[in-house]
Each structure stands twice: as C-alpha cells, then as structure tokens.
Amino acid sequence: MKPYNLLFVEDEVDIQKVVELYLKEHPSIIYHIVNTGEEALQLIDNNEIDIIVTDFILGTGINGAELLEKVKKLKPNIFRYLLTGVIDNKLIQEAKLRAEPVRIFEKPLIIEDIISEITQKLS
C-alpha cells in the first residue's frame, strides 16, 4: 500500500498528542498536525495531501466546516472528514451541505475508527 498524507487539524494539545502517538505506529501514514484552519490551508497549498481530518470547533480563525468547504473548492480530490462534539443538528446539517465531508465523526474521538475508515477509502 502506498503511503498517504494525512492532515489533522485540532487545537487541543491533548488530542494532538493522542493522535500523534497512534499515527507513529502506522508507517503507511505521513501525517501533519496543525492547530488552525489557516495553517491547514497553507500546508495544503505547499504539500500533497490525501486526507484532511479537522475538528469542527477550532480556537481561532475559521472553523472546521469552513475549512473543509475551502478545501473542497481548492482541491476537491482530498478526502474530507469532520470531528465534532457539537450537538446542534442545524450546524451539522449545514456543514454536510457546504463542506460535503466523507463522514462526520463524533467526539469523544476514537482514532482507530478514523484510521480504519480512511484505510478502507484509500485501498
């Protein structure tokens, strides 16, 4: 299996650490972890990214749904995933319509589920 490039966008350091520990165990995944949507867009501009996984609520700047909407326009071939702890169904439905994520994962985060889903999509 060809290595693939994963961009993970999360502003919570504890979640970043858990994700990084898990991803280090998967040599087929080249990963980048950033804090903001703006950092993600810069990275996408300068790197080949296959998958983006972003939290819905990011500390500053654009939120995860807005980020995925921009990614959809810039590079529609990138698989887009959204993480959320948000309960507001209206916000979730709007995110689905505008950003068209492949899937929305609910927090608490189970990184194994995300990696399993991604691996299936790319194989």
C-alpha positions as CSV (number, residue, x, y, z in Angstrom):
1,M,0.0,0.0,0.0
2,K,1.3,3.4,-1.0
3,P,1.9,5.8,1.9
4,Y,-0.7,8.5,2.1
5,N,-0.6,12.0,3.5
6,L,-2.9,12.9,6.3
7,L,-3.5,16.4,7.7
8,F,-5.1,16.5,11.1
9,V,-6.4,19.9,12.4
10,E,-7.0,20.1,16.1
11,D,-6.5,22.9,18.6
12,E,-6.5,20.8,21.7
13,V,-2.9,19.7,22.6
14,D,-4.0,16.6,24.5
15,I,-5.9,15.3,21.5
16,Q,-3.0,16.1,19.2
17,K,-0.7,14.0,21.4
18,V,-3.0,11.0,21.4
19,V,-3.4,11.2,17.6
20,E,0.3,11.5,17.1
21,L,1.1,8.5,19.3
22,Y,-1.3,6.4,17.3
23,L,-0.1,7.7,13.9
24,K,3.5,7.0,14.7
25,E,2.6,3.3,14.8
26,H,1.4,3.4,11.1
27,P,4.3,3.8,8.7
28,S,1.9,4.0,5.8
29,I,0.7,7.3,7.0
30,I,2.7,10.5,6.5
31,Y,1.0,12.9,8.8
32,H,0.9,16.6,9.7
33,I,-0.8,18.1,12.7
34,V,-1.7,21.8,12.9
35,N,-3.8,24.0,15.2
36,T,-5.8,26.2,12.9
37,G,-7.6,26.3,9.6
38,E,-5.3,28.9,8.3
39,E,-2.2,26.7,9.0
40,A,-4.0,23.8,7.3
41,L,-4.7,25.9,4.1
42,Q,-1.0,26.9,3.9
43,L,0.1,23.3,4.3
44,I,-2.4,22.1,1.7
45,D,-1.0,24.8,-0.7
46,N,2.5,23.5,-0.3
47,N,2.1,19.8,0.1
48,E,0.4,16.8,-1.4
49,I,-2.4,15.9,1.0
50,D,-4.7,12.9,0.5
51,I,-6.9,13.2,3.6
52,I,-7.9,16.0,6.0
53,V,-9.5,15.4,9.4
54,T,-10.5,18.5,11.2
55,D,-12.3,19.4,14.4
56,F,-15.4,21.5,13.9
57,I,-14.6,24.0,16.6
58,L,-11.1,25.4,16.3
59,G,-9.7,28.0,18.8
60,T,-9.2,30.9,16.3
61,G,-10.0,31.8,12.8
62,I,-12.2,29.7,10.5
63,N,-14.0,26.6,11.9
64,G,-13.6,23.1,10.6
65,A,-16.6,23.2,8.3
66,E,-15.4,26.4,6.7
67,L,-12.0,24.9,6.3
68,L,-13.4,21.8,4.6
69,E,-15.6,24.0,2.3
70,K,-12.4,25.9,1.2
71,V,-10.5,22.6,0.7
72,K,-13.4,21.3,-1.4
73,K,-13.1,24.3,-3.7
74,L,-9.3,24.3,-3.8
75,K,-8.6,20.6,-4.0
76,P,-11.8,18.6,-4.3
77,N,-9.9,15.2,-4.6
78,I,-8.8,15.4,-0.9
79,F,-11.0,13.2,1.3
80,R,-12.6,15.4,3.9
81,Y,-13.6,14.3,7.5
82,L,-15.1,16.4,10.3
83,L,-14.8,15.7,14.0
84,T,-17.4,17.2,16.3
85,G,-18.6,17.3,19.8
86,V,-21.3,19.8,18.7
87,I,-24.8,18.7,19.4
88,D,-26.5,21.4,17.2
89,N,-28.1,19.4,14.4
90,K,-28.7,22.6,12.3
91,L,-24.9,23.3,12.3
92,I,-24.1,19.7,11.4
93,Q,-26.6,19.7,8.5
94,E,-25.2,23.0,7.2
95,A,-21.6,21.6,7.4
96,K,-22.7,18.5,5.5
97,L,-24.3,20.6,2.7
98,R,-21.5,23.1,2.4
99,A,-18.4,21.1,3.0
100,E,-19.6,17.6,1.9
101,P,-17.4,15.7,4.3
102,V,-17.0,12.0,3.6
103,R,-18.0,11.4,7.2
104,I,-18.6,13.2,10.4
105,F,-17.1,11.6,13.5
106,E,-18.5,12.4,16.9
107,K,-16.2,13.1,19.9
108,P,-15.0,11.6,22.1
109,L,-12.5,10.7,19.4
110,I,-11.6,7.1,18.6
111,I,-8.6,7.4,16.3
112,E,-8.7,3.7,15.4
113,D,-12.1,4.2,13.8
114,I,-10.9,7.1,11.7
115,I,-7.8,5.3,10.5
116,S,-9.8,2.2,9.7
117,E,-12.3,4.3,7.6
118,I,-9.5,6.1,5.8
119,T,-7.6,3.0,5.0
120,Q,-10.7,1.4,3.5
121,K,-11.3,4.5,1.4
122,L,-7.8,4.6,0.0
123,S,-7.4,0.9,-0.7
